[in-house]
Amino acid sequence: MNHSPDTLLVEQLKEGDQTAFDALFVKYYKMLCVNAYWFLQNEQEAKDLIQTFFMDIWDKKLYLQFDGDVKGYLHTAVKNRCLNYIKKQKLRYEHQEAFSNLQENTCQAQPDAVPDYYKQLHTSLNDISGQKKMAIQMVYIQGKRYQEAAEEMGISINSFKTHLKRGLKLLRFAVNSKKY
């Protein structure tokens, strides 16, 4: 049986040993930050991504998937997270550009007849209270996933979806009914 240091760490991790997790963190944190920086070209984003990754390893028990080459698993997982992050950032940028272009085109076409959509949306969102407002802000403004937002709010994913659905319904009604 191969008893390399990583193999022993994995065995200890699978037994729920916090010190083994700490040792894994100390051993690979800097190297993974450098790896993430290579993709993201931003030191703080790289550190945040790796910090979140290690939290997921412990909280979501990702260490149960470790088998054999831990270093290879960590590098591949970080690479995939970086690529997903870049893809998400690119998509967010494209949406912002499309919205800006739409707003510019609308303003140029009929400058006197254009309502201030941002003001309508902001005012309508302020009229919504509680968890419905929080759900909308977390998903559409902060860009969080449903599961992540539900966990932060301390509710089930289904309850979160219900709050989001009701909040969006109120928001649509408020925006459509207001005349500026």
GROMACS elastic network, one bead per residue, 0.5 to 0.9 nm:
[ bonds ]
;  ai    aj funct       b0    kb
    2     7     6  0.72962   500
    3     6     6  0.78646   500
    3     7     6  0.56603   500
    3     8     6  0.60915   500
    4     7     6  0.51907   500
    4     8     6  0.64195   500
    4     9     6  0.87017   500
    5     8     6  0.52016   500
    5     9     6  0.61920   500
    5    10     6  0.86978   500
    6    10     6  0.61275   500
    6    11     6  0.86003   500
    6    24     6  0.81288   500
    6    68     6  0.85112   500
    6    69     6  0.79933   500
    6    70     6  0.66555   500
    6    71     6  0.82882   500
    7    10     6  0.51136   500
    7    11     6  0.62500   500
    7    12     6  0.86603   500
    7    67     6  0.82764   500
    7    68     6  0.70979   500
    7    69     6  0.83512   500
    7    70     6  0.80089   500
    8    11     6  0.50863   500
    8    12     6  0.61984   500
    8    13     6  0.85088   500
    8    20     6  0.86539   500
    9    12     6  0.51111   500
    9    13     6  0.59879   500
    9    14     6  0.85775   500
    9    17     6  0.88639   500
    9    20     6  0.54331   500
    9    21     6  0.76350   500
    9    23     6  0.77815   500
    9    24     6  0.71376   500
   10    14     6  0.60884   500
   10    15     6  0.86013   500
   10    20     6  0.76971   500
   10    21     6  0.86851   500
   10    24     6  0.88494   500
   10    63     6  0.70856   500
   10    64     6  0.82171   500
   10    66     6  0.68017   500
   10    67     6  0.79074   500
   10    68     6  0.89505   500
   10    70     6  0.80539   500
   11    14     6  0.52365   500
   11    15     6  0.65182   500
   11    16     6  0.89850   500
   11    17     6  0.89411   500
   11    20     6  0.88317   500
   12    15     6  0.50898   500
   12    16     6  0.65809   500
   12    17     6  0.54145   500
   12    18     6  0.85038   500
   12    19     6  0.85141   500
   12    20     6  0.59299   500
   12    21     6  0.83840   500
   13    17     6  0.50918   500
   13    18     6  0.71659   500
   13    19     6  0.83832   500
   13    20     6  0.56800   500
   13    21     6  0.62102   500
   13    58     6  0.89610   500
   13    63     6  0.67107   500
   13    64     6  0.79990   500
   14    17     6  0.73838   500
   14    61     6  0.85528   500
   14    63     6  0.67769   500
   14    64     6  0.60469   500
   16    20     6  0.83342   500
   16    21     6  0.84961   500
   17    20     6  0.54444   500
   17    21     6  0.67537   500
   18    21     6  0.50776   500
   18    22     6  0.62857   500
   18    23     6  0.86798   500
   18    58     6  0.88154   500
   19    23     6  0.61047   500
   19    24     6  0.85626   500
   20    24     6  0.61701   500
   20    25     6  0.85771   500
   21    24     6  0.50395   500
   21    25     6  0.61532   500
   21    26     6  0.86635   500
   21    54     6  0.88842   500
   21    57     6  0.87867   500
   21    58     6  0.74873   500
   21    63     6  0.89604   500
   22    25     6  0.50230   500
   22    26     6  0.61848   500
   22    27     6  0.85225   500
   23    26     6  0.51594   500
   23    27     6  0.60306   500
   23    28     6  0.86465   500
   24    27     6  0.51162   500
   24    28     6  0.61383   500
   24    29     6  0.80063   500
   25    28     6  0.55101   500
   25    29     6  0.53343   500
   25    30     6  0.88027   500
   25    54     6  0.71621   500
   26    29     6  0.57412   500
   26    30     6  0.78007   500
   27    30     6  0.77359   500
   27    31     6  0.81428   500
   28    31     6  0.53869   500
   28    32     6  0.59852   500
   28    33     6  0.85417   500
   28    71     6  0.80063   500
   28    74     6  0.84140   500
   29    32     6  0.52874   500
   29    33     6  0.61377   500
   29    34     6  0.87605   500
   29    47     6  0.87356   500
   29    50     6  0.71535   500
   29    51     6  0.81943   500
   29    54     6  0.84862   500
   30    33     6  0.50326   500
   30    34     6  0.63152   500
   30    35     6  0.86293   500
   30    47     6  0.88000   500
   31    34     6  0.52303   500
   31    35     6  0.62865   500
   31    36     6  0.87474   500
   32    36     6  0.60526   500
   32    37     6  0.84211   500
   32    46     6  0.85685   500
   32    47     6  0.87189   500
   32    50     6  0.67700   500
   32    74     6  0.77506   500
   32    75     6  0.69064   500
   32    78     6  0.71344   500
   33    36     6  0.50574   500
   33    37     6  0.59825   500
   33    38     6  0.85944   500
   33    43     6  0.78898   500
   33    46     6  0.56402   500
   33    47     6  0.56534   500
   33    48     6  0.88932   500
   33    49     6  0.82472   500
   33    50     6  0.61977   500
   33    51     6  0.89474   500
   33    78     6  0.89879   500
   34    38     6  0.62871   500
   34    43     6  0.84414   500
   34    46     6  0.77159   500
   34    47     6  0.87961   500
   35    38     6  0.53045   500
   35    39     6  0.70419   500
   35    46     6  0.82890   500
   35    75     6  0.75569   500
   35    78     6  0.76442   500
   35    79     6  0.76878   500
   36    39     6  0.53582   500
   36    40     6  0.61184   500
   36    41     6  0.80290   500
   36    42     6  0.87003   500
   36    43     6  0.84597   500
   36    45     6  0.84318   500
   36    46     6  0.50667   500
   36    47     6  0.78474   500
   36    49     6  0.76734   500
   36    50     6  0.74965   500
   36    78     6  0.65874   500
   36    79     6  0.69408   500
   36    81     6  0.87213   500
   36    82     6  0.63871   500
   37    40     6  0.50077   500
   37    42     6  0.58895   500
   37    43     6  0.58286   500
   37    44     6  0.86629   500
   37    45     6  0.78462   500
   37    46     6  0.51276   500
   37    47     6  0.80889   500
   37    82     6  0.89530   500
   38    41     6  0.57532   500
   38    42     6  0.84784   500
   38    46     6  0.86515   500
   39    42     6  0.85385   500
   39    46     6  0.84331   500
   39    79     6  0.77326   500
   39    82     6  0.63962   500
   39    83     6  0.75957   500
   39    86     6  0.83619   500
   40    43     6  0.78610   500
   40    45     6  0.71186   500
   40    46     6  0.64701   500
   40    82     6  0.68008   500
   40    83     6  0.86329   500
   40    85     6  0.85012   500
   40    86     6  0.72646   500
   41    45     6  0.83385   500
   41    46     6  0.78433   500
   42    45     6  0.54533   500
   42    46     6  0.61264   500
   42    47     6  0.87255   500
   43    46     6  0.51094   500
   43    47     6  0.61982   500
   43    48     6  0.86194   500
   44    47     6  0.50992   500
   44    48     6  0.60767   500
   44    49     6  0.85005   500
   45    48     6  0.50630   500
   45    49     6  0.60324   500
   45    50     6  0.86149   500
   46    49     6  0.51597   500
   46    50     6  0.62615   500
   46    51     6  0.85723   500
   46    82     6  0.82852   500
   47    50     6  0.52181   500
   47    51     6  0.60306   500
   47    52     6  0.85555   500
   48    51     6  0.50585   500
   48    52     6  0.61085   500
   48    53     6  0.84605   500
   49    52     6  0.51978   500
   49    53     6  0.60932   500
   49    54     6  0.87665   500
   49    78     6  0.81946   500
   49    81     6  0.77351   500
   49    82     6  0.77282   500
   49    85     6  0.87487   500
   50    54     6  0.62079   500
   50    55     6  0.85565   500
   50    78     6  0.73701   500
   51    54     6  0.52819   500
   51    55     6  0.62771   500
   51    56     6  0.86781   500
   52    56     6  0.61489   500
   52    57     6  0.86023   500
   53    56     6  0.50601   500
   53    57     6  0.62074   500
   53    58     6  0.88610   500
   53    77     6  0.85417   500
   53    78     6  0.76309   500
   53    81     6  0.83806   500
   54    58     6  0.64764   500
   54    59     6  0.85460   500
   55    58     6  0.53477   500
   55    59     6  0.58414   500
   55    60     6  0.79647   500
   56    59     6  0.50151   500
   56    60     6  0.51330   500
   56    61     6  0.71087   500
   56    62     6  0.67939   500
   57    60     6  0.57760   500
   57    61     6  0.53690   500
   57    63     6  0.57705   500
   57    64     6  0.88262   500
   58    61     6  0.50208   500
   58    62     6  0.66432   500
   58    63     6  0.70917   500
   59    62     6  0.78593   500
   60    63     6  0.83791   500
   61    64     6  0.58718   500
   61    65     6  0.81151   500
   62    65     6  0.55675   500
   62    66     6  0.73369   500
   63    66     6  0.51365   500
   63    67     6  0.86788   500
   64    67     6  0.80231   500
   65    73     6  0.89654   500
   66    69     6  0.75690   500
   66    70     6  0.59968   500
   66    73     6  0.71504   500
   67    70     6  0.67692   500
   67    73     6  0.84681   500
   68    71     6  0.89906   500
   68    72     6  0.88539   500
   68    73     6  0.87537   500
   69    72     6  0.53610   500
   69    73     6  0.63748   500
   69    74     6  0.88007   500
   70    73     6  0.50500   500
   70    74     6  0.61315   500
   70    75     6  0.86097   500
   71    74     6  0.51701   500
   71    75     6  0.61917   500
   71    76     6  0.86026   500
   72    75     6  0.51875   500
   72    76     6  0.60841   500
   72    77     6  0.84556   500
   73    76     6  0.52198   500
   73    77     6  0.59859   500
   73    78     6  0.85240   500
   74    77     6  0.51217   500
   74    78     6  0.60765   500
   74    79     6  0.84970   500
   75    78     6  0.51967   500
   75    79     6  0.60704   500
   75    80     6  0.86115   500
   76    79     6  0.50588   500
   76    80     6  0.61713   500
   76    81     6  0.85957   500
   77    80     6  0.51672   500
   77    81     6  0.61633   500
   77    82     6  0.85975   500
   78    81     6  0.50260   500
   78    82     6  0.60519   500
   78    83     6  0.85522   500
   79    82     6  0.51367   500
   79    83     6  0.61959   500
   79    84     6  0.86121   500
   80    83     6  0.51094   500
   80    84     6  0.60942   500
   80    85     6  0.84751   500
   81    84     6  0.50780   500
   81    85     6  0.60260   500
   81    86     6  0.85784   500
   82    86     6  0.61245   500
   82    87     6  0.85110   500
   83    86     6  0.50986   500
   83    87     6  0.60874   500
   83    88     6  0.85570   500
   84    87     6  0.50082   500
   84    88     6  0.60757   500
   84    89     6  0.85649   500
   85    88     6  0.50780   500
   85    89     6  0.61337   500
   85    90     6  0.85580   500
   86    89     6  0.50692   500
   86    90     6  0.60740   500
   86    91     6  0.85491   500
   87    90     6  0.51167   500
   87    91     6  0.61625   500
   87    92     6  0.86067   500
   88    91     6  0.51246   500
   88    92     6  0.61428   500
   88    93     6  0.86026   500
   89    92     6  0.50564   500
   89    93     6  0.61225   500
   89    94     6  0.85956   500
   90    93     6  0.50622   500
   90    94     6  0.61494   500
   90    95     6  0.86406   500
   91    94     6  0.50392   500
   91    95     6  0.61930   500
   91    96     6  0.86196   500
   92    95     6  0.51442   500
   92    96     6  0.62348   500
   92    97     6  0.86514   500
   92   143     6  0.87292   500
   93    96     6  0.50785   500
   93    97     6  0.61426   500
   93    98     6  0.85724   500
   94    97     6  0.50420   500
   94    98     6  0.60568   500
   94    99     6  0.85206   500
   95    98     6  0.50634   500
   95    99     6  0.60827   500
   95   100     6  0.85142   500
   96    99     6  0.51239   500
   96   100     6  0.60863   500
   96   101     6  0.85604   500
   97   100     6  0.50457   500
   97   101     6  0.60645   500
   97   102     6  0.84591   500
   98   101     6  0.51184   500
   98   102     6  0.60331   500
   98   103     6  0.85004   500
   99   102     6  0.50366   500
   99   103     6  0.60524   500
   99   104     6  0.85374   500
  100   103     6  0.50847   500
  100   104     6  0.60883   500
  100   105     6  0.85529   500
  101   104     6  0.50332   500
  101   105     6  0.60150   500
  101   106     6  0.84268   500
  102   105     6  0.51758   500
  102   106     6  0.60475   500
  102   107     6  0.85059   500
  103   106     6  0.51574   500
  103   107     6  0.60857   500
  103   108     6  0.85755   500
  103   117     6  0.87771   500
  104   107     6  0.51270   500
  104   108     6  0.60722   500
  104   109     6  0.85280   500
  105   108     6  0.51588   500
  105   109     6  0.60542   500
  105   110     6  0.87525   500
  106   109     6  0.52103   500
  106   110     6  0.63907   500
  106   111     6  0.75309   500
  106   114     6  0.69363   500
  107   110     6  0.56106   500
  107   112     6  0.80635   500
  107   113     6  0.82844   500
  107   114     6  0.61104   500
  108   111     6  0.56531   500
  109   114     6  0.88178   500
  110   113     6  0.54167   500
  110   114     6  0.62282   500
  111   114     6  0.57670   500
  112   115     6  0.84118   500
  114   117     6  0.83527   500
  115   118     6  0.88134   500
  115   119     6  0.85784   500
  115   120     6  0.80742   500
  115   179     6  0.84377   500
  115   180     6  0.61929   500
  116   119     6  0.53683   500
  116   120     6  0.62711   500
  116   121     6  0.86749   500
  116   180     6  0.77172   500
  117   121     6  0.59834   500
  117   122     6  0.84038   500
  117   175     6  0.85467   500
  118   121     6  0.51238   500
  118   122     6  0.59759   500
  118   123     6  0.84393   500
  119   122     6  0.50957   500
  119   123     6  0.59438   500
  119   124     6  0.83376   500
  120   123     6  0.52622   500
  120   124     6  0.59653   500
  120   125     6  0.84231   500
  120   174     6  0.85121   500
  120   175     6  0.61320   500
  120   178     6  0.75915   500
  120   179     6  0.89609   500
  120   180     6  0.79893   500
  121   124     6  0.51197   500
  121   125     6  0.59561   500
  121   126     6  0.85446   500
  121   171     6  0.77119   500
  121   174     6  0.85406   500
  121   175     6  0.64611   500
  122   125     6  0.51338   500
  122   126     6  0.62350   500
  122   127     6  0.87790   500
  123   126     6  0.51744   500
  123   127     6  0.64827   500
  123   175     6  0.87759   500
  124   127     6  0.50978   500
  124   128     6  0.68120   500
  124   170     6  0.84714   500
  124   171     6  0.60622   500
  124   172     6  0.86927   500
  124   174     6  0.57418   500
  124   175     6  0.62938   500
  124   178     6  0.86953   500
  125   128     6  0.53217   500
  125   129     6  0.81671   500
  125   133     6  0.67179   500
  125   136     6  0.86278   500
  125   137     6  0.88912   500
  125   167     6  0.87691   500
  125   170     6  0.88389   500
  125   171     6  0.64290   500
  125   174     6  0.85847   500
  126   129     6  0.71654   500
  126   133     6  0.78750   500
  127   133     6  0.87499   500
  127   171     6  0.85884   500
  127   174     6  0.84776   500
  128   131     6  0.89771   500
  128   132     6  0.69156   500
  128   133     6  0.55811   500
  128   167     6  0.70769   500
  128   170     6  0.73193   500
  128   171     6  0.74548   500
  129   132     6  0.63829   500
  129   133     6  0.54343   500
  129   134     6  0.79760   500
  129   167     6  0.87017   500
  130   133     6  0.56810   500
  130   134     6  0.64286   500
  130   135     6  0.87973   500
  131   135     6  0.59068   500
  131   136     6  0.85512   500
  131   153     6  0.81825   500
  131   160     6  0.82824   500
  131   163     6  0.63152   500
  131   164     6  0.81916   500
  131   167     6  0.83535   500
  132   135     6  0.52005   500
  132   136     6  0.63925   500
  132   137     6  0.87335   500
  132   160     6  0.84360   500
  132   162     6  0.84772   500
  132   164     6  0.55874   500
  132   165     6  0.80751   500
  132   166     6  0.66703   500
  132   168     6  0.79824   500
  133   136     6  0.52515   500
  133   137     6  0.61975   500
  133   138     6  0.86169   500
  133   163     6  0.82790   500
  133   164     6  0.78919   500
  133   167     6  0.62460   500
  133   168     6  0.87820   500
  134   137     6  0.51447   500
  134   138     6  0.60516   500
  134   139     6  0.86504   500
  134   153     6  0.84597   500
  134   163     6  0.87697   500
  134   164     6  0.84741   500
  134   167     6  0.89716   500
  135   138     6  0.52549   500
  135   139     6  0.62791   500
  135   140     6  0.83943   500
  135   146     6  0.85786   500
  135   149     6  0.71837   500
  135   150     6  0.81651   500
  135   153     6  0.84752   500
  135   160     6  0.68532   500
  135   161     6  0.82534   500
  135   163     6  0.65275   500
  135   164     6  0.52943   500
  135   167     6  0.76661   500
  136   139     6  0.54425   500
  136   140     6  0.57060   500
  136   141     6  0.73380   500
  136   163     6  0.84743   500
  136   164     6  0.58704   500
  136   165     6  0.88750   500
  136   167     6  0.67727   500
  136   168     6  0.71938   500
  137   140     6  0.54702   500
  137   142     6  0.62697   500
  137   143     6  0.83197   500
  138   141     6  0.58701   500
  138   143     6  0.62945   500
  138   144     6  0.56704   500
  138   145     6  0.81655   500
  138   146     6  0.85406   500
  138   149     6  0.62292   500
  139   142     6  0.58415   500
  139   145     6  0.62866   500
  139   146     6  0.69051   500
  139   149     6  0.72462   500
  139   164     6  0.86486   500
  140   143     6  0.54368   500
  140   144     6  0.76031   500
  141   144     6  0.82487   500
  144   147     6  0.82806   500
  144   148     6  0.63009   500
  144   149     6  0.60454   500
  145   148     6  0.52804   500
  145   149     6  0.61189   500
  145   150     6  0.85144   500
  146   149     6  0.51921   500
  146   150     6  0.59826   500
  146   151     6  0.85653   500
  146   157     6  0.67578   500
  146   160     6  0.72669   500
  146   161     6  0.74579   500
  147   150     6  0.50984   500
  147   151     6  0.61735   500
  147   152     6  0.86689   500
  147   156     6  0.82585   500
  147   157     6  0.58795   500
  147   160     6  0.84131   500
  148   151     6  0.52440   500
  148   152     6  0.63391   500
  148   153     6  0.87399   500
  148   157     6  0.89462   500
  149   152     6  0.50921   500
  149   153     6  0.61914   500
  149   154     6  0.85130   500
  149   155     6  0.88719   500
  149   157     6  0.84971   500
  149   160     6  0.78132   500
  150   153     6  0.50891   500
  150   154     6  0.60077   500
  150   155     6  0.53214   500
  150   156     6  0.59815   500
  150   157     6  0.54806   500
  150   158     6  0.86202   500
  150   159     6  0.79815   500
  150   160     6  0.55431   500
  150   161     6  0.85145   500
  151   155     6  0.62106   500
  151   156     6  0.72979   500
  151   157     6  0.79019   500
  152   155     6  0.79026   500
  153   156     6  0.87234   500
  153   160     6  0.82444   500
  155   158     6  0.82325   500
  155   159     6  0.62603   500
  155   160     6  0.64988   500
  156   159     6  0.52146   500
  156   160     6  0.62096   500
  156   161     6  0.86940   500
  157   161     6  0.61788   500
  157   162     6  0.86489   500
  158   161     6  0.50664   500
  158   162     6  0.62368   500
  158   163     6  0.87290   500
  159   162     6  0.50472   500
  159   163     6  0.62837   500
  159   164     6  0.86227   500
  160   163     6  0.51521   500
  160   164     6  0.61340   500
  160   165     6  0.85476   500
  161   164     6  0.50221   500
  161   165     6  0.59853   500
  161   166     6  0.85193   500
  162   165     6  0.51317   500
  162   166     6  0.61274   500
  162   167     6  0.84134   500
  163   166     6  0.52337   500
  163   167     6  0.59233   500
  163   168     6  0.85215   500
  164   167     6  0.50398   500
  164   168     6  0.60617   500
  164   169     6  0.85085   500
  165   168     6  0.52519   500
  165   169     6  0.61880   500
  165   170     6  0.87243   500
  166   169     6  0.50467   500
  166   170     6  0.62548   500
  166   171     6  0.85682   500
  167   170     6  0.51459   500
  167   171     6  0.60823   500
  167   172     6  0.86084   500
  168   172     6  0.59980   500
  168   173     6  0.84465   500
  169   172     6  0.52296   500
  169   173     6  0.61948   500
  169   174     6  0.85726   500
  170   173     6  0.51312   500
  170   174     6  0.60216   500
  170   175     6  0.85720   500
  171   174     6  0.50707   500
  171   175     6  0.60687   500
  171   176     6  0.84405   500
  172   175     6  0.52633   500
  172   176     6  0.59944   500
  172   177     6  0.84001   500
  173   176     6  0.52324   500
  173   177     6  0.59416   500
  173   178     6  0.85636   500
  174   177     6  0.52573   500
  174   178     6  0.61370   500
  175   178     6  0.55275   500
  175   179     6  0.84007   500
  176   179     6  0.79385   500
